[in-house]
Each structure stands twice: as C-alpha cells, then as structure tokens.
C-alpha cells in the first residue's frame, strides 16, 4: 500500500460516509430524514474514524490538505510530498462523493430544494458574512491541528513503555472532529478540510442531478483558504511554544 494510494482511499471513505450521513439527514424520503445535527456530527466523526483506521498505518492518515500543510509547516512532513498528497486527497474526495451520488441519486432527484441538494456535496454558511465565515473555518481548523500536535500515545509504567492501541488509536481524532462539529460547526458547516469541500463542489457541478442549482463558486474559496490559514496558524503557534 503506497502512502499516496492510502490517502486517496482513506479520503474517499471519509467523504462516502461523511457526505453520506448528510444525504441521509437532509434528502427527501430517506430513512434518516430530519434526524438532525447530532446525527450529522456523529456520522462525520465516525467517518473520520474509518478513514484514519484505513490510512493511518500507511500514510499517517492526513486525509486533509490543511493537515498536510500544517505538518509540513511544523517540519513533520516533507514539503516535496505535499502536492501529491493533496492531489490524492482531492481525487479521493471526488471519488467518495461520486459514490454518495450513486447511492442517493433517487433521493437527490426527488429533493426539489437545490440548497439541500448542494448540502450533500459541500458547505455553506448559516449566515453569509464572508470574512466572519472565513474566521469560523480558520478557527475550527486551528483547533483541529493545534490539538493534533499535542496528541500522545498510550504508555505504561515509569519507563513509559509505548502501548500499541491498534485501530483504537483513531478514536482521539474522531472525538476531536465531533467536538468541533458540535461546538463550532453551526456557523459554516465546519468544512475544516479544503478537499472535503472543493472536491465535492466540483462533482456537484459535473454530476447529473435533476433540478440542481449552481455550485456557489463565490463562496467556494472560504472553506479552502480558511482551513489553510487556521492550519498554518496552528503550526506556527506550536513551533513558537515548542
């Protein structure tokens, strides 16, 4: 398993389950219709868990260009590998979203509200205030990355012998994303991941969906540059405090 392939498949799993839970909640005539924000944030947290379980042993499970950029900024990842990692994350996001479309195509076609259709693919703010929305995305991503920098492994005894937790090692980041969604996600939908938003937004423009609207390109830069800004700020503060 090559790290690049792991990033592609891991990100595809993340988007399949993450955007899948959004589709289940917002689209008409699904079993989970109108089940609410708690279901969406929990589904996304578990989607992160699945993606990290798969990709973690092979690539470190970045699954997010903001994570890759932050790690490179902090000197924990090779800058030469950043472009290909991000490319694989984008392709994985597009693949995962296409699988959501295949599963929920009938429900997408039977949901006349174009806002709900687009919500399955990408984020939009509850109140559109572009620079405030930018700050919200940067804040959520800052919390994500700054906390990740301080993750520690389990240890036993005074010798601090490392203990391998296997797949359970993916739980901390899942809980972290869950917390961000519950506490900070209500303003913009907490993209906190440029690939998670831009890849699906592109697919929304390309895929055949009955009665669909536009991809809201005027807003599309916010969930891309906001997370990058938050990631760089988190890495910079980590280096300053180190």
C-alpha positions in Angstrom: 0.0 0.0 0.0 1.6 3.3 -1.1 1.0 6.3 1.1 -0.5 8.2 -1.9 -3.0 5.4 -2.6 -3.8 5.2 1.1 -4.6 9.0 1.1 -6.9 8.5 -1.9 -8.8 5.6 -0.5 -8.9 7.0 3.1 -10.3 10.3 1.9 -12.8 8.5 -0.3 -14.1 6.6 2.7 -14.2 9.8 4.7 -16.4 11.5 2.1 -18.5 8.5 1.4 -19.6 8.2 5.0 -19.4 11.9 5.8 -21.4 13.2 2.9 -23.5 10.1 3.1 -24.8 11.0 6.6 -25.7 14.5 5.3 -27.6 12.9 2.4 -29.4 10.6 4.8 -30.5 13.5 7.0 -31.4 16.2 4.5 -32.8 14.5 1.4 -36.4 13.6 1.0 -37.8 10.1 1.7 -34.6 8.7 3.3 -34.9 6.6 6.5 -32.9 9.3 8.4 -34.7 12.4 7.0 -34.7 15.3 9.5 -32.8 13.3 12.2 -30.8 16.4 12.9 -27.4 18.0 13.6 -26.4 15.4 16.2 -26.7 12.7 13.7 -24.6 14.6 11.1 -21.8 15.5 13.5 -21.7 11.9 14.9 -21.7 10.5 11.3 -18.8 12.8 10.3 -16.8 11.8 13.5 -17.3 8.1 12.7 -16.4 8.8 9.1 -13.1 10.3 10.3 -12.5 7.2 12.4 -13.0 4.9 9.4 -10.7 6.9 7.2 -8.0 7.1 9.8 -8.2 3.4 10.6 -7.6 2.5 7.0 -5.0 5.1 6.0 -3.2 5.6 9.3 -0.7 2.7 9.1 0.3 3.7 5.5 0.3 7.5 5.2 -0.4 8.8 8.7 -4.0 9.5 7.5 -3.8 13.2 6.7 -7.0 13.0 4.6 -7.0 16.8 4.5 -4.7 19.3 2.7 -4.8 21.5 5.8 -3.3 18.7 7.9 -0.6 18.1 5.3 0.3 21.8 5.1 0.3 22.1 8.9 2.6 19.1 9.3 5.0 20.4 6.6 5.0 23.9 8.2 5.9 22.3 11.6 8.7 20.3 10.0 7.0 17.0 10.5 6.3 16.2 6.8 8.4 16.7 3.6 7.3 19.7 1.5 8.2 17.7 -1.6 5.4 15.3 -0.9 2.7 17.9 -0.2 1.5 18.4 -3.8 0.9 14.7 -4.5 -0.7 14.1 -1.1 -3.1 17.0 -1.8 -3.9 15.7 -5.3 -4.7 12.3 -3.9 -6.9 13.8 -1.2 -8.8 15.8 -3.8 -9.3 12.7 -6.0 -10.4 10.7 -3.0 -12.9 13.3 -2.1 -14.3 13.4 -5.6 -14.5 9.6 -5.7 -16.2 9.3 -2.3 -18.7 12.0 -3.2 -19.5 10.2 -6.5 -20.3 7.0 -4.5 -22.7 9.1 -2.4 -24.4 10.3 -5.5 -24.7 6.7 -6.8 -26.3 5.6 -3.6 -28.6 8.6 -3.1 -29.3 9.5 -6.7 -33.1 8.8 -6.5 -33.3 10.9 -3.3 -31.3 13.7 -4.8 -33.7 13.7 -7.9 -36.7 13.7 -5.6 -35.5 16.7 -3.4 -36.5 19.9 -5.2 -34.7 22.2 -2.8 -31.4 23.0 -4.5 -29.9 24.1 -1.2 -30.5 20.7 0.3 -29.1 19.0 -2.8 -25.9 21.1 -2.6 -25.6 20.5 1.1 -24.9 16.8 0.4 -21.8 17.9 -1.5 -20.4 21.0 0.0 -20.8 23.5 2.8 -22.5 26.9 3.0 -22.8 29.3 5.9 -25.9 29.7 8.0 -25.5 33.4 7.8 -23.4 34.7 4.9 -20.8 37.1 6.1 -17.7 36.1 4.1 -15.0 37.3 6.4 -16.8 36.0 9.5 -17.2 32.7 7.7 -13.5 32.7 6.9 -12.7 33.3 10.6 -15.0 30.4 11.6 -13.3 28.0 9.2 -9.9 29.1 10.3 -10.9 28.7 14.0 -12.2 25.2 13.6 -9.2 24.1 11.7 -6.9 25.8 14.2 -8.5 23.8 17.0 -8.2 20.6 14.9 -4.5 21.0 14.1 -3.3 22.6 17.3 -4.8 19.7 19.3 -3.4 17.1 16.9 0.1 18.4 17.5 -0.3 17.6 21.2 -1.7 14.1 20.8 0.3 11.5 22.7 0.4 7.7 22.6 -0.5 5.4 25.4 2.3 4.4 27.8 2.7 2.0 30.7 4.8 2.2 33.9 7.6 4.6 35.0 9.6 3.5 31.9 6.8 4.9 29.8 6.7 1.9 27.5 4.6 2.7 24.4 1.4 0.7 24.1 0.0 0.0 20.7 -3.7 0.6 20.6 -4.3 -0.7 17.1 -7.4 0.7 15.4 -8.5 2.3 18.7 -5.7 4.8 18.1 -8.0 6.6 15.6 -10.6 7.4 18.3 -9.0 10.7 19.6 -9.2 12.4 16.2 -12.8 11.2 15.8 -13.7 12.7 19.1 -11.9 15.9 18.2 -13.8 16.3 15.0 -17.0 15.5 16.8 -16.3 18.2 19.3 -15.5 20.8 16.6 -18.7 19.9 14.8 -20.9 20.2 17.9 -19.4 23.4 19.2 -18.2 25.3 16.2 -19.9 23.7 13.2 -23.2 25.6 13.3 -21.9 28.7 11.5 -20.4 27.3 8.3 -20.9 23.6 8.4 -17.3 23.1 9.5 -15.5 22.1 6.3 -12.1 22.3 8.1 -10.8 20.5 5.0 -10.2 22.0 1.6 -10.5 18.7 -0.2 -13.7 17.8 1.6 -15.4 20.9 0.3 -13.8 21.7 -3.1 -13.7 18.1 -4.5 -17.5 17.5 -3.9 -18.3 21.0 -5.0 -16.7 20.2 -8.4 -18.6 16.9 -8.5 -21.9 18.7 -7.8 -21.2 20.8 -10.9 -20.4 17.7 -13.0 -22.9 15.0 -12.0 -26.4 14.8 -13.5 -28.9 15.8 -10.7 -32.4 16.6 -11.5 -33.2 20.3 -10.9 -29.8 21.1 -9.4 -28.6 24.7 -8.9 -25.2 26.3 -9.1 -22.1 25.3 -7.1 -21.9 28.7 -5.3 -18.4 29.4 -6.5 -18.4 32.8 -5.0 -18.2 31.2 -1.5 -16.0 28.2 -2.5 -12.7 29.9 -1.6 -13.7 30.3 2.1 -13.7 26.6 3.0 -10.4 26.3 1.1 -8.3 29.2 2.3 -9.9 29.4 5.8 -8.7 26.0 6.8 -5.3 26.6 5.3 -4.9 29.8 7.3 -6.0 28.0 10.5 -3.6 25.2 9.8 -0.6 27.5 9.3 -1.5 29.5 12.4 -1.7 26.3 14.5 1.6 25.0 13.2 3.3 28.4 13.8 2.0 28.6 17.4 3.1 25.0 18.0 6.6 25.9 16.8 6.6 29.1 19.0 5.6 27.1 22.1 7.8 24.1 21.4 
